[in-house]
Amino acid sequence: MKNFLKSLVNSHDKKIGQLEKRAEKILRREAEIEKLSDEELRNKTEEFKNRLENGETLDDILEEAFAVVREASYRVLGMKHFPVQLIGGMVLHNGDIAEMKTGEGKTLVATLPAYLNALTGEGVFVVTVNDYLAARDRAEMGQIYEFLGLNVGLISREMRLDEKKAAYMCDITYGTNSEFGFDYLRDNMAVLKENVVQRSLNYAIIDEVDSILIDESRTPLIISGQSNRPSQYYITVDKFVKSLKKDDYETNDDNRIITLSDSGMDKAERVFGLENIADVKNMELLHHIRQSLYANYIMKKDQDYVVKDGEIQIVDKFTGRLMPGRRFSRGLHQAIEAKEGVEIQKESKTMATITYQNYFRKFKKLSGMTGTAYTERSEFRSIYNMDVFVIPTNKPLIRIDHEDKLFKTEEAKFKAVVDEIEKRHKKGQPVLVGTIYIDKSEILSDMLDKRGISHKLLNAKQDKDEAEIVSKAGQKNAVTIATNMAGRGTDIKLGEGVAELGGLLVLGTERHDSRRIDNQLRGRSGRQGDPGESIYFISLEDSLFQKLGLERMAKIKDMVDKLGVPDYEAIEDKMLSKAVENTQRTIENYNFKIRKSTLEFDEILNNQRETIYNERNKILNGEDMSDFIKEVIKGLIEKAVDVFTGEQQYPEQWDLVGLQDYLDNKLGFNGRFNLKDLELDEIVKLEKAQLKKDIYEEGLRIYGEKEKEIGEKSFRYLERLIFMKNIDRKWVEHLDVVEQIRQGIGFQGIGREDPVRVFNREAFNLFNDMLEDIKEETTRYIFGLKKSSKSHKKEETKITEKEREERVLELEDKYKVSRKHLPQIPANLPQIRFNADINATENIDVDIALYYLSNGLEERLSEYDKTIQVKGVFPVEFQKPKDKDWEKGWYQAKIFVAGEEASIINFMVTDAVDLEEMKRKREIQRKTDLSVKFFSNKSPNISFKLDINDYKGDKIQAALIYNGDQKNASRFDVPVNDAKAGINLHRPKNGWRNGFYQLVLGVEGKGQIAIPFMIVDEYKREEEEINIKLNVNIPEGKAIDIIGQMVYIETKQQVVAVPIKLNKAGEFNIQIKKQDKNWNIGRYEFRLIASNKIILTKHFLIK
């Protein structure tokens, strides 16, 4: 084993040595590359692309391409990659993981492989953990790529489909791991090809790769819809669970599993009136009892979740941050809501799901970078086939990492922590105190308050100004208590004189399950060669030791007792330190097994997901499904004949009645092939092969008749529509059942059989059954198609108000909508108009119908029925009744193809409005947008011409007001000839001042006329970059994160959004580089946005 480990280390060092030699070759190209002009450097991109097309590989051009990026980075950003960064770039290009300490410039490293791999034209995704980092990195590093002629995209949740599609088609696309994953799922739920945004999965570079591929790997991405289960269901289950005694359930502290014991099973059967709760038909109830057990006896308030504003909010166990908007799945969130007595929101039903593991393993090539990955190198190798390489630091790491201090009790530990903080605080050394749980951070905060030590508390409840608090943690006398949320993302700079005091002390109050997370906290100190210290104070009552089990915990307590150290003194013993490390290793190994098991379970589902998504893609691409449908019909018939004839030799022994029922009820033959009325002499003559052939031929006749009746083009469309609907519906049902089975197997196992094998068998059988169901239902639907009928009877049913409201709520559940979130239309609007798209690739006939649902009857308003021919996007229009307004309430416009529902548009009709007033307001807004003219500050003069109807005078008084300052307005007379006035403002000697002006004219008998305009900077549309000068006032010592947004006023569209970090007041120069085409001519506004508020604007003009 020793020799094996030694060989691994030698292999790692040997590889780093080889990369160092190659980095030297790249550096030797510097003199040659820096001689190139900007244009010659940019032309290298096209040269590289041509060389790749002519047979060279990416490895062949790597050294020259890296040298080009290095030089471009220097010209654009003033930064040249260090040799160690070149090594990191090569590791990433090779599809491995580069472990680089914090502050070593990982973001710049990624530009090397991103540029190189983008040259193939297949796309590169750069993955970050949050939107701010994605926007920041795209804005900063994007300048290098754009300088070299590549285009760069950024994806975010708020983008329109067309914007997101364009971002994905860029050479390099930045975004978050969750958005990339959800886009993949959404693409595979799309019913229109135009709504698919993501390109093929070629190459991804993942920042903080350990966080995404390990910490979050067990959490699946889920797109969900609402289920129809009432709130009382969860309350009933919760009451039952709270009534249980300890003997009624069994817990496993090692893996946080809880199940009903035999006595608990008996109680459940009595309470819910069941014969056998373990029966398959009771699986759903048993699942929710388990979730309630987990919520009540495993999940801890202020550790796993908090109750905030009447809602349950999840605490991210790796960062300590709240996760607003995120919900536990599969009824667990509802179980916690019932436990805490808050409003129970509807349970979600899984529509699509994938783990990060399986999403990122779909890429042709995957790489990652982080400051902490080496401890998980075996997992990266076995699951992702990626090796971890520790990249040398550019400056030596001089941080002092002290041995742990172990205490018998938590009380003794916290007292020692506060003593240590007080000691360091007195000499001015800053201290960052790391905790795992919110409640522990609050205990420490109270203890510091009692000692009179000023400090900042940062946890999921107190997370305002997080970046500012953490950034100041390195100042003299600073004491900061933070949960894991301080682990990453914000730079801690040492204040003046702090280095001489020993730098920042990181004091951990509890070991995490993973050494890697501990190392992240240590990494807050000693960045980029700064001095610093780290130490952990731990106790035998910490959560880490609670996971050991009674036997191992007893051994450690014996070791401690033998040392004879008093309760309030720290124990510093190498054997105990080793025991702690071994404990972490044990838990790490256990967590790895769970992650591996998660992957094994999901791998089974992943293969099924691939099959379903491939079929959907064929449909989306408009493939002709007719041959496939015929093969489906043939296969179903042949299988049915084999099943109902069995192994019986003689036809009279065959189950012809069962075969007849199958053909009629499952496939929709409806008596077209009659077997029931056959006489015995006819039966004995039957042959199996001929029977299959005869039934199939009859099936083809039915198929042909339906095609002729409906029309070939409409029939081809309906085949795709019906097939996709059945796939989507059955797949969602399958996911639900499979997850319940997985939970059951995970909780109780099946004897001694491998749970994965059991799940594989069950899921395989269920999947095959689902495929059969899809085929049967598709065939039955197709055989049952009819040319749509226009006659619809109105339902004449009288119902009470209570019944009406109940029915409307049922309709909301049926159509998965909420009325309050639907588009609102005024009751007196003359015409209601929507655009629709049903993915019709050829002209087909559709029927459009309007339904009224607020009466609870889902009434079809037949006077609005119409048939039109459509292709692509088409309008759906309804005219208001002649003598009255629309009836208020909920409406649906439905689009049918041969009676089959192809699309639904929901909307609400609300109170009537003053249409003229509404029109007037819109016109005012439009005119306001158009009326404020922009003039260049380079203009020699600014002229206006006015017609003043019926004015008889020869002059009018005028005032020019700058930025609303009426007191210092310039006042003058304007001559008038024949009711026409000409105003010519000459450029002042000192030039125009940029800003907002009003030219106010006082016309006798007509009041005042105000002409607003702006004088702004002017740029030409061909300019490569726009320089915007801003003067920003920031309080001393405060740093703020800002978004810079550029808006094209003529269309009100955002053109650019860039993250900006400001930490001092003064004048700033913002450079915005041109995209892949010239700027649009017209007016622009640049905004600085902080905390969702516009704090400063700057306007300019492009001519």
Beta strands, then each sheet from edge to edge (+ up, - down):
strand 1: 97-99
strand 2: 124-128
strand 3: 152-154
strand 4: 172-176
strand 5: 203-207
strand 6: 221-226
strand 7: 249-252
strand 8: 257-260
strand 9: 305-308
strand 10: 311-314
strand 11: 348-354
strand 12: 365-370
strand 13: 388-390
strand 14: 400-401
strand 15: 405-407
strand 16: 431-434
strand 17: 456-458
strand 18: 479-482
strand 19: 504-508
strand 20: 532-539
strand 21: 824-826
strand 22: 831-837
strand 23: 844-852
strand 24: 859-860
strand 25: 866-870
strand 26: 873-879
strand 27: 889-897
strand 28: 900-910
strand 29: 933-936
strand 30: 941-947
strand 31: 955-962
strand 32: 965-977
strand 33: 980-986
strand 34: 995-1003
strand 35: 1007-1019
strand 36: 1025-1032
strand 37: 1040-1048
strand 38: 1053-1062
strand 39: 1066-1073
strand 40: 1082-1090
strand 41: 1093-1102
sheet 1: 3+ 4+ 2+ 5+ 12+ 1+ 13+
sheet 2: 6+ 11-
sheet 3: 7+ 8-
sheet 4: 9+ 10-
sheet 5: 14+ 20+ 15+
sheet 6: 14+ 20+ 19+ 16+ 18+ 17+
sheet 7: 21+ 28+ 27- 23+ 24-
sheet 8: 21+ 28+ 27- 23+ 25-
sheet 9: 22+ 26-
sheet 10: 29+ 35+ 34- 31+ 32- 33+ 30-
sheet 11: 29+ 35+ 41+ 40- 37+ 38-
sheet 12: 36+ 39-
end
